[in-house]
């Protein structure tokens, strides 16, 4: 990693090979590689011999383990069992020790071999091109599904947020001037981002301000306008990041590999393609939802993100204002060389124009009107009416304006009911109504869908996360159902083994049929299922299958 711009001085510096420097500032450590580093085709980096030597110890351990198992298998008496256990222990320990040694050796060979380096470059170029194609198709489908471009994008405006950005002399890496840049704009975030020399942008806004949609539109437009050599934008939901257990690179690479299996393959360096793409600077991380992380993790994530940034590592980050401000105050730091903007609320006129454009226009004689027109007339003619003020406040957020479109513009429902003060005595009542109408408006099985969504919401709350991973849903089933299912499956396997194989075999010096230890393992598996769910929050009452009648 390179040294983040604006790091505090004084710092300690150590030279290595005349082309690299190690900076130590407070608790953060950075390694800076000089841009004038000699071409690796002409000056090969030594180290493959040292890496090969590090493989010697795990390799010897593997040979010793195999030898112990071989000797123990032929031994008699009390020495048989200890020899077998010792041999299997050595073999098991070899994997964790040998894997990093092999990876270091392959990386050292990569630096020494120009041909391998060129193979890696070609591999990464092809992977980046394939990833860009996949993301383009995926985001195009997402834009159509959300109807973000039809009939036109909902207008989103933003202005500079000076209080959350770094010094302009750090942001303006091209000239180092301390003069601010005007980053305010509307609907052209990609163009605004191109004016930031450091390539780092923080987008702040209130709940429902349209930050995530803005990030999606930015990534989509950036990808469409990008040249083959440009970075490929990748959307990464920050709710899935545990900054205590993972650094930014490991988490991002794992997320990309999970979403795009081709990136999980090994490159010629021994690392995954996702890791190499990140290290080669071929990706532009779009980190969405800093506020969706747990409160206990945000300040750690801010520190970890700051420590992970190199001198030329661009990114885009979205967050709610209050959550980000709290993390900044707790860490007493800002992201280096990062500019900040704040998303502004919608004006009532912008919301009215959008809702009118998205509604069918019935023509009666020479009159053209929509179902929203009586509501808009009330909003214009009675601006001080209490119910009008509530509705105007609701329509200042893109989220609620979008829900109003789904609830009324796309259905036969009458939006005039929103002016009923008895039904909606507060702003929160109007917002809850629009949220409640979302599922019935977009699905034909609203009751069953609502039950499933309620189950998922309670499950995520019990896990204290907002990241939905389908492979973690099985523990949410009722404990009895899980235990019975596992018992039936393993019991059937044990019976089949008993029927097919009934010959006595020696197990650590004891004669018994082969299905006996297998049955014991099955019982242990059932016990594990039961015991691991004793401390979990009971969600059986919300299991959708029971409520939905199967």
N, C-alpha and C positions, 0 to 999 in steps of 0.2 A: 504494500500500500504506500501511497505517497503522503507527504506531509500536508494536512489540511491548512488552507490559507488562514492567516490570522491567528496561529497558535501562540500562546503566551510565551514570552521570554522572561527570564533567561532559560535556556535549555542546554542540555549536555549533548555533545556531538562526538561521534567516534567514526573515524574513516576506515573503510574496508575496500581494498583493491582500487583505491583512487577513483571509484565511480559510484559509490554508494555511501549514504550517511544514515545514521540511526539517531533519531531525535527522541528524547525522553522529557516530556513535559507533564508535571504532576504525576497522575497515575496512568496517563496514556502514552503508548510507545508507538512510534511510526518508523518505517523504513522508506527512505527516499532514494530512488534510482535516478541518476543523472540522465538528462536527455541526450547528452553527448556520449552515451555508452557506445563502445565500438560494436560494429556489426558482428553478430555471433558467427557468421560464416567465416570471418577472418580471425577472430579471437575466441576460440572455444573456451567454455567455462569448465574447469576441472571439477571433479567430484564424484564421477561414477565409480571410481575405485573405492572411495570411502563408503559410498552407499552400498556397494557390493560387499564390503567387509562387514557392514551392519547386518547383512542377511546371513552371515555365517553362523551367528549364535542361534537364531531360530531354526536354521537348517540342521545344525547339530542336535538341537533339542528334538526335532522331528525324527532324526535317525535314531536317537537314543530311545524315544518312545516306541518306535516300531520294533527295535531290538528287544526292549523289555517285554512287549506283548508277545513276540515270537518265543522268547525264552520261557515266559510264564505259561504259554499255552502248552509247552512240552514238559513243564515241571510237574512234580508230584509233591504231595504233602502240604505242609503249612505255607510254603513259599509261593505257591501258585497264585493265591488271591492277592497278596501284596504286590507281586510283580505285574499282574494284569492291571491292577488299579493304578500303579505308578506309570505304566506305559500309556494307558489311556489318558491319564492326566497330562502327560507330556505332549501327546498328540493334540489334545484339546487346546492347550496353551499356545501351540505353534501358530494357529490361525491369526489371533490378534497381534502377535509379534511379527509375523512374516509379512502380513499384508502392507503395513506402512513402509517396511523396509523395501519391498518390491516396488512400491509406488515412488519412493525417493530415487531408487536406481533408474527407473524408467524416465523420470523427470531429468536426472543428470545426463542420461544418454540423449534426451531430446535437445538439451542445450549444446551438447558436443557435436551432434550430427545435424548438419544443415539440411540433409534430405528429410530427416524426421521432422524438423521444424517446418519445412515446406509442406509435408504431408499434413501436419496439424493445421496449418493455415488453410489448406484446401478443405480439410474436414470441417473446420469452423465456418468457413465461407458457405459451404453447402448447407450446414445446419442452420445458420442465420437466415439464409434464403428460404429454406423450408419452414422455419418458424414464422417468418414474416408472412408467408402465404397462408399458413394455418390461422394466424391471428387475424389477418384481413378477412378471411371467410367467416371466422367466429364473430368478430365484432360487427361485420356487415349484417349478419343474421340477428345479432343482439340489437342493433339500431332499428332494424325493421320490426322486431318483436315488440320493442318498447315504443315504436312509432315516434322516435325522437326527431326524425326529419320530415314528418308528415303532419300538417301541411308545411310547417316550418319549425325549427327548433325554438323552444321556449327561451325568450331573451334572458340572458344572465349577464349582469354587469359586475365589475370588480374595480377596486381602487387600491392604491398602495397602502400597506400596513407597516409603517415605519417602525413601530414599537417592537415588532417581532423579527425583523430582518437584521442582518449583520451590517457592518460598516460598508459604505458604498465603495471605498477604496479596495476592500477585499472582494466585493462582488465584481467590480470592473477590473477583471484580471488582464484586460487588453491594454489599458492605459493607466490604471491605478489612481484615477481621479476620485475625489470624494464627493462629486456632484451626483445628486439622485437622478435616477432614470424614471420617467413617467411610464408606469406599467399598467395604468388604468385602461380598460377596454370593455368590449362586449362581443361575444360570439367568435372571437378570433384569437383564442389563447395560444394557438400554435405560433402565430406571428409575434405575439408579445413575448413568448418564451424565447424566440430566436434573438431577441434584443438583449438577453441576459448573458453577459460574457462567461460567467462561471457555469451556466447551465443548471443552476439549482433554484428551485421555486417552491415556496410554501403557500398553499391555498387554504385560507381560513374562512369559516362561515358558521352561522348558527345551524341548528338542527333543521333539516329539510331545505337548506339553501341551494341544493343542487351541486354539491362538491363532487360526489361520486360520478354523477352524469357528466359533469364538466371534465373530470379526469378521463372518462371513457371517450368522450368526444375529442379530447386532446390527443389521446393515444391513436385513435382512429384517423384523425386528420394528419397527424405527424407521420404515421405509417404510409398513408397515401402519397404524401409529398416527399418522402425520403428518397435519397439516392441509394444505389446499391452499397456504397461504403458507409452510409450513415448507421447510427445505432438503431436497433429495433426496440421500440417501446414495449414493455411488458407490465401488465397490471398485476400487482401483488397486494392482496388484502392483509393488512397488518394485524388483524385479529388473530391470525394463526401463528404469529411469531412469539416465541418465548425467549426474550433476550437473556435470561439467566442461563438457559441450557444451550442456546445456539448463538453464534455470531451472525451478522447480517448476511454474509456470503453463503454460509451453510444453509441457513433458512431459505434464502431466495433460490439457491440451487435445488434444494429438496422440493420446494413448491413447484418450480418449473418442471422438474423431472416427473412429479406426480401428475401435473396437468398435460404434459407433453412427453409421452414415454420415450420418444426418440432421443430426448435430451438426457435420459438416464443411462444411455449406452456409454461405454468407456472410449475415451479418445486415445490417441497413440501415446499420450503422456501418462496414462494410467488413471487420470481423474475422469469424472463424468464430463460429458459435453457441456452440460449446463454450467459447471464450475469453470471450465475453460472459456466459455463465452463471456462470463462475467469478468474473469481476470483479463481477458483480451480487450475489454472495453467495447464489445459489440452490442451491448444491451443498454437500454435506458430504463431504469427502474421507475415505475409509477406507483408509489407507496400510498395506498388508499386506506383511510380509516384509522389514523393514529388514535383517535378518541375511542374507537371500539375496543382497544386493548383495556385490560383491567387497570383500575386506578393504581394498584401496587406495581404495575409493570411499566407504566408510561415513563417515569423518570429514568428507569434503568434502560428502557429502549432509546431514550434520547441520548444518554451517555454512550450507549453501544453504537448507535448510529453515527454519532460525532467521531468516535474513535475509529470507525470503519471507513471513513471518507478519506480518499486520497486527494492529491492536488488537482486532478482532472476527472473526478467522479461526479457526473451530473445526476440529478434525480428530480422528481416532482413528488411532493408530499401533501396530503389533504388531512384536515382535522377541524374539529369544532374549536371555537375560540377559547372557551373557558377551560377545557381539558388541556389544551396545549399551553395556555398561559400558566396553569397550575404546575405543569411539568417543568416549564422554564424557571419558575420561581423556586421550585424545589432543588433543581440542579444548579441554578444561578449561571446558566450558560445558554447560548444560542447555537444553532447550526452554522458552521463557518461558511462564508461566501454565499449565503443563501438570501435571496430576495423574498419578500412576503407580500401577498395581496389578500384583501378581504372581500368576499362576495357580498354584494349589496342586496337588500330586499327588493322584490319586484314592486313596481308602482301599480296602483289599482288599474290604471289605464292599460298597462301592458297585459295584466291578467285578463281584463275584459276583452281586449282585442284578440288574445289567444283563444279564449273560450268561444268567442263568437265565430272565429275562423274554423273551429273544429266541430261546429254544430250544423246539422242539416238546416237549410234555409227554405222553409215552406213559402210559397208564393200564393197570396190570396188577392186576386184582382191585380192591382198594380202595387200592392204592398208586399215588401220582402222583409220578413222578421224571423227571429229565432226565439226559442223558448227562454233564452237568457235575457232578452231585451227588457221585459218587465223588471227583472232583478237589477239590471244595470241602471235603468231609469230611477229606481228607488235609491241606488247607491249615489247617483249624481244629485238628485233633488233633495235628499235628506241626509247630508253628510254628518249631522250631529246626532242622528237617531242612534240610540244605544245598540240596537240589533245590527244596524248598518255598520257601526264601528267594529263590532265583533266580526262580521263577515269580511269587512275590508282588511282587518288584521290577519285573518285566516288566509286570504288570497295573496298575501305578500310573499309567501314561500312557494317556490316551484313545486315542492312535493304536494302541498295541498291543492295547488292549482291543477296539477296533473291528476290527482284523485278526483277533483271536481269534474274534470273532463270525462274520466272513466265512468263516474257514477251517473252523470246527467247527459253530457254531450253524446255519449255512445249508447245510451239506453232511452227508454220512453219515460223515464222519471222526470218530474217537474222540479227544477231547481228553486222555484218560488218557495218551497217548503223551508228553505234555509232561513227565510225571514220570519219564521214562526218563533216568537220569543218564548212561548211556553214549552215548546219541544227542545229548544236550544238556548237555555238561559245564560250560557257562558261560551267563551271561545273554545274551551276544551271540549264542550259538548258537540260543537260543530265538527271539530277535528276528529273526535271519536266516531261520529256518525259517518264521516267520509271514509275512515279506515275500516269501519264495520261493513261498508257497502262494497269494498274492493273485491272480496272473494265472490259474493253473489253476482257481481257484474262481469266477472271473467270466467266463471265456470258454471257448468250445468248441475254439478253435484256439490252445492255450497255447504250443506250440513256435514257431509262426510269429509270434505276438504278441510273445513274448519276444525273438525276433530283431529285430523292428522296434523294440522299446523299447530294446534294447541299442545299436542303431544311433543312435537319437535321443539316448541318454545320452552316447555317445561324441562325437557331433556337438556337443552343448551344451558338453561339457568342452573340446573343441578351440576353441570360440568363447569360453570362459571366461564363460558366462552360464547362467542358469537360465530364461530367457525364450524359449519356443519360438515361432518365427515361421515358418510354413510356406513363405513366399515366399523364405526364405533357404536352403532345403534343396537347391535345384538345384546349387549349387557343391559339395555333398557327393558327387555322383555321381563315379565314376571319371573321371579326366582324359581317357582315350582315348574313353570313351563320349560325353562332352560334346563333344569336338572333332569326332568323326565325325558326331554329330547336327547340330551347327551347320554343318559342311562340306556335308552332304547337303542341308540346307534352303536354304542360301545358293547352293549350286551349282545346285539346281533353279531357283531364282529367276533366276539369271544366264542359264541356258540358255533359260528362257522369254522373258526380255527380249531375248536374242540372236535368238530366232526371230521375235518380234513386231516389234522395232525394230532396224533395221540401218542407219539413215541416219546419215551422219557429221555431227557437231555440233562447234562450236568451244568448247573448254574452255580458258579463259585463253590464247587465242591459238593453240592447237594443234587441228588437225582430227583427230578420232577418233570411232568409233562410241560411242553413249551407254552400251552395255553394258560397255565397257572400264573406265571409272572405277568403275562399279558392281561389277565383278568384283574390282577392287583393294580396294575397301572390304570386300568379303566376305572376302578373304584376310586383311586386317587384323583383322577380327572373329574369325576362327579363331585367328590368332596371339594375340589378346588373351585368348581362352579358355584357351589353353595356358599362356601366361606368367603369368596371374594365379593359376594353381593350382600353380605350381612350389613355392611356399613353404608350401603348406597341408599340414596333417597328413594323411597317407594314411588314408582311411577306406573305401577300396574293399573291403577284406577284410570289412568289416561291412555292406556294402550289402545290404539285406534281399532284394532281388530274386534275387541269386545264391545266397544261402543257403537261401532258401525255395523254390527251384525255380521262380522267376518269379512 
